[in-house]
Amino acid sequence: MTLVDLDNVKWVKTVSGRDQAYIMGHPGKSGAYLYLVKWGPNDKAGAHFHPEDRHGVVLRGVHYIGYGDKFDESKLHEHKAGTFFTEPSKTAHFGMTKSEGAILYFYGVGPTGSTPLEKLLAGDRK
């Protein structure tokens, strides 16, 4: 049995600047994984895709996700805490948060990766 208190998980800073907490397995290795991603306020991710199907839930805050090969704020869908969503394999998507930020839960079977389709300028992230 494993018990994880969201307020006491170990967060690790990633290359994207976001914090991740690995709860089960690891997304970079073969097998099932479950991890959390902490998006800060006013954060953006340019269009990208992953090689595997991923399933997510917004645990805290509000996250905005759009589908397509270029970031387009008019295509974003609001996902409040408690919202379940999918990121099908090789489906281009992008996202952002506003002032409240968000914590997302992801589950999939790795290894995962991220193929960027565009790169937002560092000044556009905040």
C-alpha positions as CSV (number, residue, x, y, z in Angstrom):
1,M,0.0,0.0,0.0
2,T,1.3,3.5,-0.9
3,L,-0.1,6.7,0.5
4,V,0.9,10.0,-1.0
5,D,0.0,13.4,0.5
6,L,0.0,16.0,-2.3
7,D,1.3,18.6,0.1
8,N,4.4,16.5,1.0
9,V,5.6,15.1,-2.4
10,K,9.1,15.7,-3.5
11,W,9.2,18.1,-6.4
12,V,12.0,18.1,-8.9
13,K,12.7,21.1,-11.3
14,T,12.7,20.0,-15.0
15,V,14.3,21.5,-18.1
16,S,10.9,23.2,-18.9
17,G,11.1,25.1,-15.6
18,R,8.1,23.2,-14.2
19,D,8.3,21.0,-11.1
20,Q,7.4,17.3,-11.3
21,A,6.8,14.7,-8.6
22,Y,7.2,11.1,-9.6
23,I,4.6,9.0,-7.8
24,M,4.9,5.6,-9.6
25,G,7.4,4.5,-12.1
26,H,9.1,7.1,-14.3
27,P,7.9,8.6,-17.6
28,G,11.4,8.1,-19.1
29,K,11.5,4.4,-18.4
30,S,9.5,1.4,-19.8
31,G,6.3,0.6,-17.9
32,A,3.4,2.4,-16.3
33,Y,4.1,5.8,-14.8
34,L,2.2,8.3,-12.7
35,Y,3.5,11.8,-12.0
36,L,2.5,15.3,-11.1
37,V,3.4,18.5,-12.9
38,K,3.2,21.9,-11.2
39,W,2.5,24.7,-13.7
40,G,3.2,28.2,-12.3
41,P,1.0,31.2,-12.9
42,N,0.9,32.5,-16.5
43,D,2.9,29.6,-18.0
44,K,2.7,28.5,-21.6
45,A,3.8,25.4,-23.5
46,G,4.1,25.5,-27.3
47,A,2.6,22.9,-29.5
48,H,4.1,19.4,-29.1
49,F,3.2,15.7,-29.0
50,H,4.0,12.6,-27.1
51,P,4.7,9.1,-28.5
52,E,2.1,7.4,-26.2
53,D,-1.4,7.9,-25.0
54,R,-1.5,9.9,-21.8
55,H,-4.3,10.5,-19.3
56,G,-4.5,13.5,-17.1
57,V,-6.5,15.1,-14.3
58,V,-6.3,18.7,-13.1
59,L,-5.8,18.4,-9.3
60,R,-5.5,22.1,-8.4
61,G,-6.1,25.3,-10.2
62,V,-7.2,25.7,-13.8
63,H,-5.3,24.5,-16.9
64,Y,-6.1,25.5,-20.5
65,I,-5.4,23.0,-23.3
66,G,-5.8,23.3,-27.1
67,Y,-5.2,20.9,-29.9
68,G,-3.2,21.8,-33.1
69,D,0.4,22.3,-34.3
70,K,0.7,26.0,-33.3
71,F,-0.2,27.7,-30.0
72,D,-3.5,29.5,-30.5
73,E,-5.1,31.0,-27.4
74,S,-8.5,31.1,-29.2
75,K,-8.5,27.3,-29.3
76,L,-7.9,26.7,-25.6
77,H,-10.4,24.8,-23.4
78,E,-10.6,25.5,-19.7
79,H,-10.0,22.5,-17.5
80,K,-10.8,23.2,-13.8
81,A,-9.7,21.1,-10.9
82,G,-11.3,17.6,-11.2
83,T,-11.3,17.6,-15.0
84,F,-10.1,14.4,-16.7
85,F,-8.5,14.7,-20.2
86,T,-6.6,12.6,-22.6
87,E,-3.6,13.3,-24.8
88,P,-3.8,10.7,-27.5
89,S,-0.5,9.4,-29.0
90,K,1.1,11.8,-31.5
91,T,-1.7,14.3,-31.2
92,A,-0.4,17.9,-31.2
93,H,-1.5,20.0,-28.3
94,F,-0.4,23.1,-26.3
95,G,-1.4,24.6,-23.0
96,M,-1.2,27.4,-20.5
97,T,-2.2,28.6,-17.1
98,K,-3.4,32.0,-16.0
99,S,-2.9,33.7,-12.6
100,E,-3.9,30.6,-10.5
101,G,-1.4,28.1,-12.0
102,A,-2.2,24.4,-11.8
103,I,-1.1,20.9,-10.7
104,L,-1.7,18.1,-13.2
105,Y,-1.7,14.4,-12.8
106,F,-0.5,12.2,-15.7
107,Y,-0.7,8.5,-16.2
108,G,0.7,6.5,-19.2
109,V,3.0,3.7,-20.2
110,G,6.5,4.8,-21.0
111,P,9.0,5.6,-22.1
112,T,7.5,9.0,-23.0
113,G,9.0,11.9,-24.8
114,S,8.0,15.2,-26.1
115,T,8.4,16.3,-29.7
116,P,8.2,20.1,-30.0
117,L,6.5,21.6,-33.0
118,E,7.2,25.2,-32.1
119,K,9.2,26.9,-29.5
120,L,7.7,29.9,-27.6
121,L,10.2,32.6,-26.9
122,A,11.3,32.8,-23.2
123,G,9.6,36.2,-22.9
124,D,6.3,34.6,-24.0
125,R,6.3,32.1,-21.1
126,K,5.5,34.5,-18.3
